[in-house]
Amino acid sequence: MEFLKLIRFQMPVVKEKKQTLKLSQKFAGALRLSDEQYEDFQTALKTGRDEWERTIY
C-alpha cells in the first residue's frame, strides 16, 4: 500500500525531555521585594505555620 502511495508511514515524533525546575527556582525573585519586605514576609509565613495545630495520628 505504501508502494502504491495509498498510505504513508511517518517516523514517531521524539519529544525532548523538559527540564523540571523546582518551584523555588522557577519563581525565584518573582515578588520583587526589598530586603525589609522579604524579611517581614518570611516572618509572617513562619508565624502562620506555627499557629496551626498539627495532630498526626
Secondary structure, DSSP 4 states (H G I P E B T S, - for coil): -TTTTS----PPPPPPPPPPPPHHHHTTT-S---HHHHHHHHHHHHHHHHHS-----
